[in-house]
Amino acid sequence: MNNKINDNSNKCSNNINNNCDNKLTHWEKVAKRINENTYILKIAYDGNNDGFQSHPHKKNNVCDIIINALLKCGYMDKEETKPLLRGGRTDNGVLALGNFIIVNLNQEPILSHVYAKLKYTGVWVLGYSKISELPEIKYRHYKYILPNEGQNINLMIEGANKLIGTHSFHNLSKRDNTKNKNPLRTIYDIKIKENDFFITIDIFGKNFLWNMVRRIVTALSEVGKENKPLNWIDKLLDINHTEGVAPAPANGLILVDVKTNINYIRDDYVIGKFKEEWRKNYRKNTADAGVSMNMLNIVNLQKLSYDSPK
């Protein structure tokens, strides 16, 4: 009789625990898995992968590449095949300088060893820190590099000022049908600068909806080109107004930082290699841009004719 009572008591206790676990938020569930071997890794990537998150049919994603490198270094057990937490989700083509993942490791990582396993993948681990609790995310900083096509920068700045604060960004984000997400988001600041070739748009906020930054860029560019009036921004933020806005191309977007209260340990060798690879990339792309510009200039100056000879 006592055994039956104990069995029933254990079942009830397990059911209560399971029900409690089901009611926990994702962050609370992750917090329960943090132990004395939990690390946060500061990561960067060049956007030439199959997105950031793990995917069963796309193995060239950033998370899987890093996990495989950690496994090869012997820093992770094979049972741990996914990060506990990610700093920010980014789509295919988006670059990052300051994203992060949280993982359980069996020893303190040596970043130069991790770099050797990540070489030529377009993914880097730039820093790490052991943590005993989840980091406090202060803000996320995105930067978009937009070609300067003669947009009116003052109109773009006026439009950006309308977006600062808390608004419904339902018209400036992609709906995720698997999630019932509140479209209200708060933008802390938007800074816009220009030179002869590019317009840079820096956007700061606590969190963002899917495609939100890229659609904001499209909206500001349309206002800058005077294809849309300035009050169009007000319409897009009106909860009673529905209108689609296409996202700007992914390859112009950089997740500059997911700012936390963490001080990362960095490796000068890895940082040096990271800079070296991006210098090579800069030289190549500058040469490509120069060739394209000269081809256009030559055609314009010579007024080439492709008419058949008489």
Long-range contacts (C-beta under 8 A, 24 or more apart in sequence): 27-85, 27-134, 30-84, 30-85, 30-102, 30-134, 31-133, 31-134, 33-84, 33-104, 34-84, 34-102, 34-131, 34-132, 34-133, 34-134, 35-104, 36-132, 37-104, 37-105, 37-106, 37-107, 38-84, 38-102, 38-103, 38-104, 38-105, 38-130, 38-131, 38-132, 39-102, 39-103, 39-104, 39-105, 39-108, 39-109, 39-128, 39-129, 39-130, 39-131, 40-100, 40-101, 40-102, 40-128, 40-129, 40-131, 40-135, 40-260, 40-262, 40-264, 41-66, 41-100, 41-101, 41-102, 41-103, 41-109, 41-125, 41-127, 41-128, 42-98, 42-99, 42-100, 42-125, 42-126, 42-127, 42-128, 42-264, 42-266, 43-96, 43-99, 43-100, 43-101, 43-123, 43-124, 43-125, 43-126, 44-95, 44-96, 44-97, 44-98, 44-99, 44-123, 44-124, 44-126, 44-274, 45-95, 45-96, 45-99, 45-122, 45-123, 45-124, 46-95, 46-122, 46-123, 46-281, 47-92, 47-93, 47-94, 47-95, 47-122, 47-250, 47-251, 48-122, 49-92, 49-121, 49-122, 49-123, 50-92, 51-90, 51-91, 51-92, 52-86, 52-88, 52-89, 52-90, 52-91, 52-94, 52-96, 52-99, 53-86, 53-89, 54-82, 62-99, 62-123, 63-101, 65-118, 65-121, 65-123, 66-101, 66-118, 66-123, 66-125, 67-103, 68-117, 69-114, 69-117, 69-118, 69-121, 69-123, 69-125, 70-103, 70-105, 70-109, 70-114, 72-117, 73-109, 73-110, 73-113, 73-114, 73-117, 74-106, 74-107, 75-105, 75-106, 75-107, 75-109, 75-114, 76-103, 76-104, 76-105, 76-106, 77-106, 80-104, 85-134, 87-137, 87-140, 87-258, 87-260, 88-140, 88-208, 88-255, 88-258, 89-210, 90-253, 90-255, 91-211, 91-250, 92-250, 93-249, 93-250, 93-251, 93-253, 94-250, 94-251, 94-253, 94-254, 94-255, 95-251, 95-253, 95-254, 95-255, 96-254, 96-255, 97-254, 97-255, 97-256, 97-257, 98-141, 98-255, 98-256, 98-257, 98-258, 98-259, 99-255, 99-258, 100-135, 100-258, 100-260, 102-131, 102-134, 102-135, 110-267, 111-266, 111-267, 111-269, 111-270, 112-267, 112-269, 112-270, 114-270, 115-267, 115-269, 115-270, 115-273, 124-270, 124-274, 125-270, 126-264, 126-266, 126-267, 126-270, 126-271, 126-274, 127-264, 127-265, 127-266, 127-267, 128-264, 128-265, 129-262, 129-263, 129-264, 129-265, 131-262, 135-260, 135-261, 135-262, 136-260, 136-261, 137-206, 137-207, 137-258, 137-259, 137-260, 138-259, 138-260, 138-261, 139-188, 139-204, 139-205, 139-206, 139-259, 140-204, 140-205, 140-206, 140-207, 140-208, 140-255, 140-257, 140-258, 140-259, 141-202, 141-203, 141-204, 141-255, 141-256, 141-257, 141-258, 141-259, 142-202, 142-203, 142-208, 142-213, 142-253, 142-254, 142-255, 142-256, 143-200, 143-201, 143-202, 143-203, 143-253, 143-254, 143-256, 144-200, 144-201, 144-203, 144-213, 144-214, 144-217, 144-248, 144-252, 144-253, 144-254, 145-198, 145-199, 145-200, 145-252, 145-254, 146-198, 146-199, 146-200, 146-201, 146-217, 146-221, 146-248, 146-252, 147-197, 147-198, 147-199, 148-194, 148-195, 148-196, 148-197, 148-198, 148-199, 149-225, 150-225, 151-199, 151-221, 151-224, 151-225, 152-223, 152-224, 152-225, 152-226, 153-192, 153-194, 153-199, 153-224, 155-223, 155-224, 155-226, 155-230, 156-192, 156-199, 156-201, 156-220, 156-221, 156-223, 156-224, 157-192, 158-223, 158-230, 159-219, 159-220, 159-223, 159-224, 159-230, 159-233, 160-190, 160-192, 160-201, 160-220, 161-190, 162-230, 162-233, 162-234, 162-237, 163-187, 163-190, 163-216, 163-233, 163-237, 164-188, 164-189, 164-190, 167-237, 168-237, 168-238, 168-239, 169-209, 169-212, 169-216, 169-237, 170-239, 170-242, 171-215, 171-236, 171-237, 171-241, 171-242, 171-243, 171-244, 171-245, 172-209, 172-212, 172-215, 172-216, 172-219, 172-236, 172-245, 173-208, 173-209, 173-210, 173-211, 173-212, 173-215, 174-209, 174-210, 174-211, 174-215, 174-247, 175-210, 176-210, 181-209, 183-209, 185-209, 185-212, 192-220, 199-224, 202-256, 211-247, 213-253, 214-247, 214-248, 214-249, 214-250, 214-253, 215-245, 215-246, 215-247, 215-248, 217-247, 217-248, 217-252, 217-253, 218-245, 218-246, 218-247, 218-248, 219-245, 221-248
